[in-house]
């Protein structure tokens, strides 16, 4: 990108392209559901922790 003076700008933030589809918060609920289905109550806790991590890392 160039600024008004025609110089190359070095202060450009790169953005991730919008991937669309599933909102990131859905990962929290998927983690909880899959964890509970696979390993019961301990899986619910562990799946919730992983789902929370995935949700925050995609946001």
Buried (B, 14 or more C-beta within 10 A) or exposed (E): EEEEEEEEEEEEEEEEEEEEEEEEBBBBEBBBBBBBEEEEEEBBBBBBBBBBEBBEEBE
